[in-house]
Amino acid sequence: MLSQKTRYTIRALQHLADHWRQGPVRLDAVAEAQNIPRKFLTVILSELVREGLVISHRGRDGGYELALPPVDVRYGDIIRLTRGSLALVPCASRNAHEHCANCLPEAECRLRGLMLTLRDEMAAMLDRMTLADAITVEPPFADEMAGESAPLG
């Protein structure tokens, strides 16, 4: 599951992408439009400035803007930056691998095999998608899924 910080980061970057080449966007404007607490957004934007994804402009007409064109900012990179990994379990992470506590040996764990496959598919998709992609509120397959029964659980 994505952390609140990751979700706020994505929404803030999407907002800045929507205003690409329109000049700096004030912190308060991003916070209000994206319903992100101002203090939390300040921390997030400071981290994004340090990482080189965002530029900060001081002064009366200051604010924030993307340091790169939206087409060069991939969702996979944003999630890795804020979360550290795309994997749902630590043993399936490519960059932050850890052995799972209370589990089978990795060579015997079919759950790990499933999670590796899922992680690779998700990474491929998120690494293709950028802030420049038009993302709708309802995914294109929503109508197809409406007729399906809900999964058990």
Steps between C-alpha positions, in 0.01 A plus 500: 500500500624851428581716799323832548830674427529322165142589407555866596826506303332364187212747528737794553711400200189450286390852596839644405489303172158654424667842532816412305662807343249735661744623764535412867193376688453622855512240776160610630347451154628141482396426858148631447441347157632159604372497860848449644590641843730799447768384748514152347516648150791723604697191607410312181593786269829555686589134441404527133722809463793307653435210261498736200138441397374842606642852490425748777471873426518747789337837526163659446442321169669181620374149524581161357523349155617175348871488426439256215237482228202289616583241234829432682348433843390136531257379765726205580780740592270709719385195694854367537613841624231527767442135587836343417356207311211393280483156661212406728722276712866561591631178341366607157680835496772540237668798671417454870489121534452355847415149611147472636464407864305182575508376144621204300847503346479729196577220256190314625257789539241512222355822646836666434486378138153652464614828658807519273280457192255761628782741586655462152165559323419800718850645454477467123167682497603776744828553315309555174261755651614860549352820637429596138257210452133583515363309796125489539310473824342175383741251343409388147404151621257617771192416288625146438555440871161640605328177399745273680436377851713631781792278608465300818677634803 
